[in-house]
């Protein structure tokens, strides 16, 4: 049975880890971080939940199976590659567009960000699939 301190601290630490993972994802195109690091950080947040509670409650908290996350991530990566082809370039060639965002002005959005989001979801899904499988074997 996990300690009361761990069960009490886990929700707060999970929120902090999720915020840091999103920051790493969004910062990663120009500086260290990105989809892989962000995916590992968010998976560690759910790892903490497994330690504080159990695997079934973590699966309920996720609401999406890790396999679905991996599939969505890989599909997003594929989509980011196909956009380069459709735009007249090569597979995985970056394509950029400027999008007006109220309060921020024009923001450049491109396929590298889409690729990073796909890696984020795929890494999160893979790590959680392994983690939950091991946790369920040991319970």
C-alpha positions in Angstrom: 0.0 0.0 0.0 1.5 3.4 -1.0 2.1 5.9 1.6 -0.4 8.7 2.5 2.2 11.3 1.6 2.6 9.8 -1.9 -1.1 9.7 -2.5 -1.5 13.3 -1.3 1.4 14.7 -3.3 0.8 12.7 -6.6 -2.1 14.9 -8.0 -0.1 18.1 -7.4 3.1 16.6 -8.9 1.2 15.2 -11.9 -0.2 18.7 -12.7 3.4 20.1 -12.5 4.8 17.3 -14.7 2.0 17.8 -17.3 2.8 21.5 -17.5 6.5 20.9 -17.8 5.8 18.3 -20.6 3.7 20.7 -22.6 6.4 23.4 -22.1 9.1 20.9 -23.4 6.9 20.0 -26.4 6.3 23.6 -27.4 9.8 24.8 -26.7 11.5 21.9 -28.4 11.5 23.0 -32.0 14.0 25.8 -31.4 15.7 24.7 -28.2 16.2 21.4 -26.3 13.0 19.5 -25.7 10.4 18.5 -28.2 8.0 15.6 -28.6 10.3 12.9 -27.3 11.3 14.7 -24.1 7.7 15.9 -23.5 6.3 12.4 -24.1 8.7 11.0 -21.5 7.8 13.7 -19.0 4.1 13.2 -19.3 4.5 9.4 -19.1 6.4 9.9 -15.9 3.4 11.9 -14.5 1.2 8.8 -15.1 4.0 6.5 -13.8 3.7 8.5 -10.5 0.0 7.8 -10.5 0.6 4.1 -10.9 2.9 4.2 -7.9 0.5 6.2 -5.8 -2.6 4.2 -6.7 -2.8 1.3 -9.1 -2.8 0.4 -12.8 -6.6 0.1 -13.3 -7.2 3.6 -11.8 -4.5 5.0 -14.0 -6.1 3.4 -17.1 -9.4 5.1 -16.0 -7.6 8.4 -15.6 -6.1 8.1 -19.1 -9.5 7.5 -20.7 -7.6 6.4 -23.9 -5.7 3.2 -24.3 -1.9 3.6 -24.7 -2.2 1.7 -28.0 -4.7 4.3 -29.3 -2.2 7.1 -28.3 0.6 5.3 -30.2 -1.7 5.0 -33.3 -2.7 8.6 -33.2 0.9 9.7 -32.7 2.1 7.6 -35.7 -0.8 8.8 -37.8 0.0 12.4 -37.0 3.7 11.8 -37.9 2.6 10.3 -41.2 0.3 13.2 -41.8 3.1 15.7 -41.2 5.2 13.9 -43.8 2.4 13.7 -46.4 1.8 17.5 -46.1 5.3 18.1 -47.5 4.5 15.8 -50.5 1.2 17.5 -51.2 2.9 20.9 -51.0 5.2 19.9 -53.8 8.2 18.9 -51.8 9.5 15.7 -50.4 8.2 13.5 -47.6 8.7 15.2 -44.2 9.8 18.4 -45.8 8.7 21.3 -43.6 5.7 23.4 -44.7 4.8 26.6 -42.9 1.7 28.8 -42.8 0.9 32.0 -40.9 -2.2 31.9 -38.8 -3.7 35.0 -37.2 -4.1 34.5 -33.4 -6.1 37.1 -31.4 -3.8 38.8 -28.9 -0.7 37.3 -30.4 -0.8 38.6 -34.0 0.4 36.3 -36.8 1.9 33.0 -35.6 3.9 30.7 -37.9 2.7 27.1 -37.7 4.4 24.3 -39.5 4.6 20.6 -40.0 7.6 20.3 -37.6 5.2 21.2 -34.8 2.7 18.6 -36.0 5.6 16.0 -36.2 6.6 16.8 -32.6 3.0 16.4 -31.4 2.9 13.0 -33.1 6.2 11.9 -31.4 4.8 13.2 -28.1 1.7 11.0 -28.3 3.6 8.0 -29.7 6.3 8.1 -26.9 3.6 8.6 -24.2 1.6 5.7 -25.5 4.6 3.3 -25.8 6.0 4.1 -22.3 2.6 3.8 -20.7 1.8 0.6 -22.5 5.0 -1.0 -21.1 4.5 0.6 -17.7 0.9 -0.5 -17.3 1.7 -4.0 -18.6 4.4 -4.4 -16.0 2.3 -2.9 -13.2 -0.6 -5.3 -14.0 1.7 -8.3 -14.0 3.0 -7.4 -10.6 -0.4 -6.8 -9.0 
